[in-house]
Amino acid sequence: MKPVFWLGDSLARLREFPADAVHDLGYQLELLQHGDEPKDWKPMPSIGVGVSELRVQAGGAFRIIYLARLPEAVYVLHAFQKKSRRTARPDVELCRRRLQALLAERRHA
């Protein structure tokens, strides 16, 4: 089972979600940890290769952007509540910066 690594404030943000959203996202993350496909996800190639989004409806639209293709862990780049049809530019840019920092750190390790 892969561990989950929370980048930046992603875990703190998740903890602010309603209990139903936290429970559902936790279950989907557990599926990822075991190498299984989550129930509601979509690829996010605009952020980076292998980056995807977990989607939950629980009194609102809640999202986790993650990278699970690396063998050592599932990396959560960001957690947020989606308020419009498109993912907000600041959320996408934050995910890109965190992904770039993660990949740079792995290259230098």
C-alpha positions in Angstrom: 0.0 0.0 0.0 1.4 3.4 -1.0 1.6 6.2 1.6 -0.2 9.5 0.9 2.0 12.6 1.1 0.1 15.9 1.5 1.9 18.9 -0.2 1.6 22.4 1.1 -1.7 23.0 3.0 -3.7 20.3 1.2 -4.4 18.3 4.4 -5.4 21.3 6.4 -7.8 22.3 3.6 -9.3 18.8 3.4 -10.0 19.0 7.1 -12.2 22.0 6.5 -14.5 20.1 4.2 -17.8 18.6 5.4 -17.6 15.2 7.0 -19.3 13.5 4.1 -16.8 14.9 1.6 -13.8 14.0 3.8 -15.2 10.4 4.2 -15.7 9.9 0.4 -12.4 11.4 -0.6 -10.6 9.3 2.1 -12.2 6.2 0.6 -11.1 7.2 -2.9 -7.6 7.9 -1.7 -7.5 4.5 -0.1 -8.4 2.9 -3.4 -5.5 4.7 -5.0 -3.1 3.6 -2.3 -4.0 0.0 -3.2 -3.5 0.6 -6.9 -7.2 0.6 -7.7 -9.2 3.1 -9.7 -11.2 5.7 -7.7 -14.9 5.9 -8.4 -15.0 9.5 -9.7 -11.9 11.1 -11.2 -10.6 12.7 -14.3 -7.2 13.3 -15.7 -5.7 16.8 -15.4 -3.1 17.0 -18.2 -3.2 20.8 -18.1 -1.4 20.5 -14.7 1.0 17.7 -15.6 1.4 14.2 -16.9 -0.2 11.7 -14.6 -2.0 14.3 -12.5 -5.7 13.6 -11.8 -8.6 15.0 -9.9 -10.8 13.2 -7.4 -14.4 14.6 -7.5 -17.0 14.5 -4.7 -20.4 16.1 -4.4 -21.4 16.6 -0.8 -23.3 19.8 -0.3 -20.9 21.3 -2.8 -18.2 20.3 -5.3 -15.0 19.2 -3.5 -11.8 18.2 -5.3 -8.4 16.7 -4.6 -5.7 17.1 -7.2 -3.2 14.2 -7.0 -0.3 12.3 -8.6 -0.4 8.6 -8.1 1.8 7.3 -11.0 5.0 7.4 -9.0 5.8 4.1 -7.4 6.6 5.3 -3.9 3.5 7.3 -2.9 0.3 9.1 -3.8 1.0 12.8 -3.7 -1.9 15.2 -3.0 -1.1 18.5 -4.6 -4.1 20.5 -3.6 -7.6 20.2 -2.0 -10.3 22.8 -2.6 -14.0 23.5 -3.0 -14.9 24.1 -6.7 -17.2 27.0 -7.2 -17.6 27.2 -10.9 -17.6 24.8 -13.9 -13.9 25.3 -14.7 -11.2 24.9 -12.2 -10.0 28.3 -11.1 -6.7 29.5 -12.6 -5.1 30.1 -9.1 -5.9 26.5 -8.2 -4.3 25.2 -11.4 -1.2 27.3 -11.0 -0.8 26.3 -7.4 -0.9 22.6 -8.5 1.6 23.2 -11.2 4.0 24.9 -8.8 3.7 22.1 -6.3 4.2 19.4 -9.0 7.3 21.2 -10.3 8.7 21.4 -6.8 8.0 17.7 -6.1 9.6 16.6 -9.4 12.7 18.8 -8.8 13.1 17.5 -5.3 12.9 13.9 -6.6 15.6 14.6 -9.2 18.0 16.0 -6.6 17.4 13.3 -4.0 
